[in-house]
Amino acid sequence: MHMKHFLLIAFILCIPGLSQAENVWKGKWISFEQSQSKANTWIVFRKDITLATKPSSLTARIVTDTKYWLWINDRMVVFEGGLKRGPERHATYYDEIDIAPYLTEGANTIAVLVWHFGKNGFSHANSGAAGLLFDAVGIDAEIVSDETWQGMVYGAYQDTDAPFPNYRLPESNIRFDARRELTGWNRKGFAGRLSSVSFFEYVNDSPLGKLVKRPIPLLKDYGLKDYPDVRKSAEGDTLFCKMPYNCQLTPYFKVKAKAGVLIRMQTDNYMGGGSPNIRAEYITRDGEQEYESYGWMNGHEVWYVIPKEVEVLELKYRETGYNAEFVDRSVVMMNF
C-alpha cells in the first residue's frame, strides 16, 4: 500500500465518531411488538447476569427514544438519561456511562425504565419506535441487550384526559395508576413475571438511524429536597409548594390513602404563554405509598391537588439541570 494511502486511512480511523469502536455494537435493539408507535409509552426492561469477577472498568452505551432511568443492583445509576432526537434528521444520541462501580462478583441485576415520547415536537424528532439498546463490552465482562432480556409495557403509566400539552411539546401528561404498580420490578429480589422481548434487531437495521454520542454530560441530580415553604388553600385541598427559584423539577409525595383517589400535580407555569404545559396525575392504591413523577416540570411553585381524605406524610422535589455550578453574577460583572 502506498504510504500516503496508509496515512489517510489511519487519519480517518482516528476521527471521533468514525473509529471502529464507535461503529461496532454487539447489543441489539429490543422492544415489544405492541409498543412500537403509541405515544406516551413506558416500558420496563431487566437482565439478571452472573459475573465471574467484578469488572475493573466497563463502559455502557445506552440508546432509547426518548428517556430512560437506570438501576444496577438496587441503586439508581442514571436519573433521566437520554436526549431528545435530532442531531440529524434520522439520527439518535447515545449515552456513555461507566457502570463498573455498581457491579459485583456473582449475581447482578440491570433494570431500565424507558419513556417513549412517541410524537414530534419543536425539540424532538420521533423515530416511531419504543425500545432499548444497551451495549457494555469490556475485558472483564459483557452485558448487551438481546433476546435474553425481559420486560413489559408498564400499564400503570397512562394518558390523562384533556387538556393536553401544547403542540410544541413532544412530552405527554403522565397519569400513574398505583393499583397497577409493578412493585419491585427493578430490584434484585423481584419474584414477579415479565415477558421475554419479542422484537429485536441488529443496530444497522434498527429504526434509530445514525448513532451519535451525546455532546453534553448527563443531567445533574440534586436529590430529593424539602420545599422551602408550603401553604394550603382556603378549601384545604390544594398545597402550594414554593421553590427557591424557577427551576426544572420532578414532584414527589408520600401519602396514606384508600385506593382510587386522584391526586393532581402541576406548577404555576402550567398555563405559561396561554397554552398548557406538562401536568401529572396519580391514582392511589390502598395504604401508605410514595411516588415521584418522572416527567419534569418547571416553575416557581408546585401545586398538589390532594383530596382531604388523603393523609399527606411527605412532600419533596428533585431538581435536575446542566451538570455545572452556579456562578455569582456580581462577580462575573466585576470581572467583565
SVG drawing of the C-alpha trace seen along z (x, -y; Angstrom):
<svg xmlns="http://www.w3.org/2000/svg" viewBox="-63 -45 68 62">
<polyline fill="none" stroke="black" stroke-width="0.4" points="0.0,0.0 1.3,-3.5 2.4,-5.4 0.1,-8.3 -3.0,-6.0 -1.9,-4.3 -1.6,-7.6 -5.0,-8.8 -6.8,-5.6 -5.1,-5.9 -6.2,-9.5 -9.8,-8.7 -9.9,-5.9 -8.8,-8.4 -11.5,-10.9 -14.1,-10.9 -17.3,-9.1 -15.6,-7.2 -13.5,-4.7 -14.3,-1.0 -15.1,-1.0 -17.8,-3.6 -19.4,-1.8 -19.4,1.7 -22.3,2.6 -22.9,6.1 -26.2,5.1 -29.5,5.4 -32.5,3.1 -35.0,4.7 -38.7,4.0 -42.2,5.5 -44.5,5.9 -47.3,3.9 -45.2,0.9 -43.8,-0.4 -45.8,-3.6 -48.0,-4.6 -47.3,-8.0 -46.5,-8.2 -45.4,-4.5 -43.5,-3.3 -41.6,0.0 -39.6,1.8 -36.5,3.9 -34.3,6.1 -31.5,8.5 -30.1,10.8 -26.5,11.8 -23.7,13.6 -20.1,12.2 -17.1,14.3 -15.2,11.2 -16.0,7.6 -15.0,5.6 -12.2,3.1 -13.8,0.9 -16.9,1.3 -18.5,-1.5 -22.1,-1.1 -23.5,-2.8 -27.3,-3.3 -29.8,-4.4 -33.5,-4.9 -36.2,-7.0 -36.6,-9.0 -35.7,-9.0 -34.6,-6.3 -33.8,-5.6 -31.2,-3.0 -30.8,-0.9 -28.0,1.6 -28.1,3.9 -30.9,1.8 -29.0,-1.5 -30.2,-4.3 -27.3,-4.9 -28.9,-7.4 -31.8,-9.7 -33.3,-10.7 -30.8,-9.6 -31.1,-10.2 -31.6,-13.3 -34.4,-14.2 -33.6,-13.0 -32.4,-15.4 -28.6,-15.6 -29.6,-14.9 -33.0,-14.2 -32.5,-10.4 -30.1,-10.2 -30.2,-9.4 -27.9,-10.3 -26.4,-7.7 -25.1,-8.0 -21.8,-6.6 -21.7,-5.5 -19.0,-3.7 -21.1,-1.0 -18.2,0.9 -18.5,-0.7 -22.1,0.6 -21.3,4.2 -20.2,7.1 -18.8,10.5 -21.6,13.0 -25.3,12.1 -26.1,8.7 -29.4,7.1 -29.7,4.4 -33.0,2.6 -34.1,-0.2 -37.3,-2.2 -37.9,-3.7 -40.3,-6.6 -41.1,-6.8 -42.5,-10.3 -43.9,-8.9 -44.7,-12.2 -42.8,-15.1 -42.2,-18.5 -40.3,-21.6 -37.2,-20.0 -37.7,-16.3 -37.9,-14.1 -39.9,-10.9 -38.4,-7.7 -41.7,-5.8 -40.1,-3.1 -40.0,-2.4 -37.2,-0.3 -33.7,0.0 -30.2,0.5 -27.7,1.4 -24.1,2.2 -21.4,2.8 -18.4,4.8 -15.1,4.9 -12.2,7.1 -13.8,8.5 -17.5,8.5 -20.0,8.2 -23.6,7.1 -25.6,6.3 -29.3,6.1 -30.5,9.2 -33.4,11.7 -32.5,12.9 -33.7,9.7 -37.2,9.5 -39.7,6.7 -43.2,5.4 -45.1,2.3 -45.8,0.8 -49.6,0.4 -49.6,-1.7 -48.4,-4.7 -51.3,-6.1 -52.6,-9.2 -54.6,-11.8 -57.8,-13.3 -57.8,-16.7 -56.4,-19.3 -53.2,-18.0 -49.8,-19.8 -49.5,-22.2 -48.3,-21.1 -44.8,-22.4 -44.0,-19.7 -43.3,-16.1 -43.9,-15.1 -47.3,-14.0 -49.1,-14.4 -48.4,-11.4 -51.0,-9.5 -49.8,-6.7 -52.3,-4.2 -50.8,-2.7 -53.4,0.1 -51.4,1.5 -48.0,0.8 -45.3,3.5 -43.8,3.4 -40.0,4.2 -39.6,4.8 -36.2,3.0 -34.9,4.8 -32.7,7.9 -35.2,9.9 -38.1,9.4 -40.2,12.5 -42.9,11.4 -43.3,12.4 -42.1,10.5 -42.1,11.4 -39.2,12.1 -38.6,9.3 -40.4,10.1 -38.9,7.6 -35.2,7.3 -32.9,6.1 -29.3,5.5 -28.1,1.9 -27.7,1.4 -31.3,2.4 -32.8,0.6 -35.2,-2.4 -32.8,-4.7 -30.7,-5.7 -27.2,-7.1 -26.0,-6.9 -24.2,-10.0 -22.5,-10.4 -24.3,-13.0 -22.3,-16.2 -23.2,-17.3 -22.9,-15.5 -25.8,-13.7 -28.1,-15.8 -27.0,-16.9 -29.3,-15.3 -29.6,-17.4 -31.6,-14.7 -34.9,-14.9 -35.3,-18.1 -38.0,-19.7 -39.8,-22.6 -38.8,-26.0 -42.4,-26.8 -45.8,-25.1 -49.1,-26.8 -52.7,-25.4 -55.6,-26.8 -58.7,-28.0 -60.6,-24.9 -57.8,-22.8 -57.4,-20.5 -54.5,-22.3 -50.9,-22.6 -48.8,-25.4 -45.2,-24.4 -42.7,-27.3 -39.4,-26.7 -36.3,-28.7 -36.4,-30.0 -37.9,-29.0 -36.3,-25.6 -36.6,-22.2 -38.0,-19.6 -39.9,-16.4 -42.5,-16.3 -42.6,-13.7 -45.0,-12.8 -45.7,-10.2 -49.3,-9.7 -51.7,-7.3 -54.9,-6.7 -57.7,-4.4 -57.5,-3.0 -58.8,-5.0 -58.3,-8.6 -57.0,-11.1 -54.0,-13.4 -53.0,-16.1 -49.7,-17.9 -48.7,-20.9 -46.7,-24.1 -47.6,-27.8 -46.1,-27.8 -48.8,-25.3 -50.5,-27.9 -47.4,-29.8 -47.8,-31.5 -51.5,-30.9 -51.4,-27.2 -51.0,-24.1 -47.6,-22.8 -47.0,-19.5 -49.0,-18.2 -49.3,-14.8 -51.8,-12.7 -51.7,-9.8 -54.4,-7.3 -53.8,-5.8 -53.7,-2.2 -54.7,-1.2 -52.3,-2.1 -49.1,-4.0 -47.4,-4.8 -44.8,-7.1 -44.4,-8.4 -42.2,-10.6 -43.5,-11.8 -40.5,-11.4 -41.7,-13.9 -40.0,-17.1 -41.9,-20.4 -40.6,-23.9 -42.0,-26.6 -41.7,-28.8 -44.3,-26.7 -45.6,-23.1 -49.3,-22.7 -50.6,-19.4 -54.4,-19.0 -55.0,-16.3 -58.5,-15.3 -59.0,-15.9 -59.4,-12.2 -55.7,-11.6 -53.2,-11.9 -50.1,-13.7 -46.9,-12.3 -44.1,-14.0 -43.8,-16.5 -40.4,-16.9 -39.0,-17.8 -35.9,-16.8 -34.2,-19.5 -32.2,-18.5 -30.2,-20.5 -27.0,-21.0 -24.0,-19.5 -22.4,-22.8 -22.0,-25.1 -23.9,-28.3 -21.9,-31.5 -22.2,-34.6 -23.4,-37.1 -22.0,-40.1 -18.5,-38.6 -18.9,-37.9 -19.9,-41.6 -17.0,-42.8 -14.6,-40.8 -16.2,-41.7"/>
</svg>
